Amino acid sequence: MPDKQTSTQCVVRLAALRGLSLVTLLQRQALRQAAGGWGTDLLTFQAQTRAQGQWLSAAALEQATKGGQSALHRQSVCTLAQTLAATVDGHRTAERRRELAETGYLQTQSPHHPEGYQTVVWKDQALTVLPSGEVRLPTGGQRPPLLLPLPAEYHAATRRRAALTWRAEHDELCLTLDTGASRSSPLPAGEVAGVDLGEVHIAAVTTTTRHALVVSGRQLRACKPWRNQVHSVLQEQLRRCQARSRRSRRLTARKARLSAKRYRQISCTRRRGRSSPSARARA
């Protein structure tokens, strides 16, 4: 997602939001639903202008969102416009290269799938930590702000942005924190590295000094087959249940808990660095 560039390194930390009050749950659901509505409107507007032969920039999309009342903070709406513009630009560039090389003409489809809910983002200027230990996230108009609990370890950190997301069975607050460390290149001066993202292995890296590295991510890939196997059993049981029955609700909740467990496993694997490279070759 586009954001202002910094000369220091940033890290992302996830804070699980459980035990929220009913008012807070309804408020965050309304915000995520409002973000989905704005995203759908932007998709429609972008598709209409594209049909006329125009590709809108992020600034043009932000200008189209001005005026009127909204349940979202102004920065959150602008972030949706910036995200859509970045997605369209990246999709257009990749597809144009492929289509021109294969067919000689363009037939690119821009993003067009509407979403009922979307992630709500606040930038650093809108983030305020209250003395009570809660983070204050402003909303649009005269609506009350969203107050969420913030772990004590992040109170004194330099916060760049916050995103409210849904993780299988609970809400999560994704915090982008500035570490203050300089963004130095891991390669010596004059070296260039090329990265090839794969479908089985995460990436293959090679440098101009003939160093090679393959990142397998075996531990990450092992989590997915387990989740799929358990979900297939639960889905077969759901197929034999009556819709909206007590048993169907229990099985659906169990599927959500298993998905959340897989997300936690992946997060812990990445944080601890257990997805170590499987091969390192020096030619």
Backbone hydrogen bonds, N-H to C=O, Kabsch-Sander energy under -0.5 kcal/mol:
donor,donor_aa,acceptor,acceptor_aa,energy
9,Q,181,A,-2.8
11,V,177,L,-2.5
13,R,175,L,-2.7
15,A,173,L,-2.0
16,A,14,L,-0.5
17,L,171,D,-3.0
18,R,16,A,-0.7
25,L,21,S,-2.3
26,L,22,L,-2.4
27,Q,23,V,-2.1
28,R,24,T,-2.7
29,Q,25,L,-2.0
30,A,26,L,-2.0
31,L,27,Q,-2.0
32,R,28,R,-2.4
33,Q,29,Q,-2.1
34,A,30,A,-2.3
35,A,31,L,-2.3
36,G,32,R,-1.7
37,G,33,Q,-2.0
38,W,34,A,-2.4
39,G,35,A,-2.5
40,T,36,G,-2.2
41,D,37,G,-2.3
42,L,38,W,-2.5
43,L,39,G,-2.2
44,T,40,T,-2.4
45,F,41,D,-2.5
46,Q,42,L,-2.6
47,A,43,L,-2.3
48,Q,44,T,-2.2
49,T,45,F,-2.1
50,R,46,Q,-2.0
51,A,47,A,-1.9
52,Q,48,Q,-0.7
53,G,50,R,-1.9
54,Q,49,T,-2.3
56,L,54,Q,-0.6
61,L,57,S,-2.1
62,E,58,A,-2.4
63,Q,59,A,-2.0
64,A,60,A,-1.5
65,T,61,L,-0.8
65,T,62,E,-0.7
66,K,63,Q,-1.1
77,V,73,H,-1.9
78,C,74,R,-2.3
79,T,75,Q,-2.1
80,L,76,S,-1.6
81,A,77,V,-1.7
82,Q,78,C,-2.5
83,T,79,T,-2.5
84,L,80,L,-2.2
85,A,81,A,-2.2
86,A,82,Q,-2.3
87,T,83,T,-2.3
88,V,84,L,-2.6
89,D,85,A,-2.5
90,G,86,A,-2.3
91,H,87,T,-2.4
92,R,88,V,-2.8
93,T,89,D,-2.4
94,A,90,G,-2.1
95,E,91,H,-2.5
96,R,92,R,-2.5
97,R,93,T,-1.9
98,R,94,A,-2.0
99,E,95,E,-3.1
100,L,96,R,-2.5
101,A,97,R,-1.7
102,E,98,R,-2.1
103,T,99,E,-2.9
104,G,99,E,-1.7
105,Y,99,E,-0.6
110,S,108,T,-0.5
118,Q,32,R,-1.6
120,V,164,L,-1.3
122,W,162,A,-3.1
124,D,160,R,-1.4
126,A,123,K,-1.6
127,L,124,D,-1.1
128,T,126,A,-0.5
128,T,136,R,-1.2
130,L,128,T,-0.6
130,L,134,E,-3.2
133,G,130,L,-2.2
135,V,148,L,-2.8
136,R,128,T,-4.0
137,L,135,V,-0.6
137,L,146,L,-2.6
140,G,71,A,-1.4
143,R,140,G,-1.5
146,L,137,L,-3.1
147,L,145,P,-0.6
148,L,135,V,-1.9
148,L,146,L,-0.6
150,L,133,G,-1.6
154,Y,151,P,-1.8
155,H,152,A,-1.4
158,T,178,D,-0.6
159,R,157,A,-0.9
160,R,176,T,-3.4
161,R,176,T,-1.0
162,A,122,W,-2.7
163,A,174,C,-1.9
164,L,120,V,-2.7
165,T,163,A,-0.7
165,T,172,E,-2.7
167,R,170,H,-3.5
168,A,166,W,-0.6
169,E,167,R,-3.5
170,H,167,R,-1.1
171,D,17,L,-1.0
172,E,165,T,-2.6
173,L,15,A,-2.6
174,C,163,A,-3.0
174,C,172,E,-0.7
175,L,13,R,-3.1
175,L,173,L,-0.7
176,T,161,R,-2.5
177,L,11,V,-3.2
177,L,175,L,-0.7
178,D,158,T,-3.0
179,T,9,Q,-2.5
179,T,177,L,-0.6
180,G,9,Q,-0.7
183,R,7,S,-1.6
184,S,182,S,-1.4
191,E,188,P,-1.9
194,G,206,T,-3.1
196,D,204,A,-2.6
197,L,195,V,-0.6
198,G,201,H,-0.7
198,G,202,I,-1.0
202,I,215,V,-1.2
203,A,215,V,-1.4
204,A,196,D,-1.8
205,V,213,L,-3.7
206,T,194,G,-2.1
207,T,211,H,-2.2
208,T,192,V,-1.7
210,R,207,T,-1.4
212,A,281,A,-2.2
213,L,205,V,-2.8
214,V,279,A,-2.1
215,V,203,A,-2.8
215,V,213,L,-0.5
216,S,214,V,-0.7
221,R,217,G,-2.2
222,A,218,R,-1.6
223,C,219,Q,-0.7
223,C,220,L,-0.8
224,K,220,L,-0.6
226,W,222,A,-1.0
227,R,223,C,-1.8
228,N,224,K,-2.6
229,Q,225,P,-2.3
230,V,226,W,-2.1
231,H,227,R,-2.5
232,S,228,N,-1.9
233,V,229,Q,-1.4
234,L,230,V,-2.2
235,Q,231,H,-2.7
236,E,232,S,-1.7
237,Q,233,V,-1.7
238,L,234,L,-2.4
239,R,235,Q,-1.8
240,R,236,E,-0.8
240,R,237,Q,-0.5
241,C,238,L,-1.3
245,S,242,Q,-1.7
249,R,245,S,-2.0
250,R,246,R,-1.9
251,L,247,R,-2.4
252,T,248,S,-2.3
253,A,249,R,-2.2
254,R,250,R,-2.0
255,K,251,L,-2.2
256,A,252,T,-2.0
257,R,253,A,-2.1
258,L,254,R,-2.3
259,S,255,K,-2.2
260,A,256,A,-2.4
261,K,257,R,-2.1
262,R,258,L,-2.1
263,Y,259,S,-2.1
264,R,260,A,-2.1
265,Q,261,K,-2.3
266,I,262,R,-2.4
267,S,263,Y,-2.4
268,C,264,R,-2.7
269,T,265,Q,-2.2
270,R,266,I,-2.3
271,R,267,S,-2.2
272,R,268,C,-2.3
273,G,269,T,-0.9
274,R,269,T,-1.7
275,S,269,T,-0.7
276,S,274,R,-2.0
278,S,214,V,-1.3
279,A,214,V,-1.3
281,A,212,A,-1.0
283,A,210,R,-1.5
283,A,281,A,-0.5
